[in-house]
Structures are given as structure tokens and as C-alpha cells.
Amino acid sequence: MQRDVRGGEVFIFINRQQNIMKILHMEYAGMVIYHKKLDSGRFRLPEYDPVTGSMTIKWSDLLLIVKSVKPRKPKLKTY
């Protein structure tokens, strides 16, 4: 993958049932792992990007996923 968590990237791991998420990132004191398990439902994942070989998302979208809120695509206004 040629990625480096020490460079500021965040790594997200989700199980096959998509109800458990682990987030790995680096803070000033070392590596941090966050763990979240849903009692019901599934995490909604972004689309796979074949160019990067991963699923790239914005930090704000990650926070919405962790809070189990589904991000919506903005609607274009037609006049």
C-alpha cells in the first residue's frame, strides 16, 4: 500500500459484517486505536477508489460515519 500512519494518514478497518470499526492514527504520544461496535445496523462505506487503491474520505465524513449519521450528497439547485 505504501502508506505511512506516521505521515498523518488515518487507517480505518471494518469487519465483513460492517458493524465493527477500528481507526488507527498517530498522535503526539504514539499510536492510537479507536474501536466502535454498532448494536444494530451497518456502517455506510464510501466508494472504492481504484486510483488510490483505497476508500478515500474527508475527516468530516469519517466523523459522521463514526456517529452513525449518513452523509448526503449536496443537491444542485435548478432555476
TACOR-V13100 format. One record per pair of residues at least 24 apart in sequence whose ideal C-beta (glycine too) atoms are under 7 Angstrom apart, sorted by the first residue. I is the first residue (numbers start at 1). GAP is how many residues later the second one is. D is the distance in Angstrom with one decimal. If there is no record, write none. Layout:
i=I gap=GAP d=D
i=I gap=GAP d=D
This chain:
i=1 gap=52 d=6.7
i=14 gap=29 d=5.8
i=14 gap=31 d=6.8
i=18 gap=24 d=3.9
i=18 gap=25 d=5.0
i=18 gap=27 d=6.9
i=36 gap=30 d=6.0
i=38 gap=30 d=6.8
i=44 gap=26 d=5.4
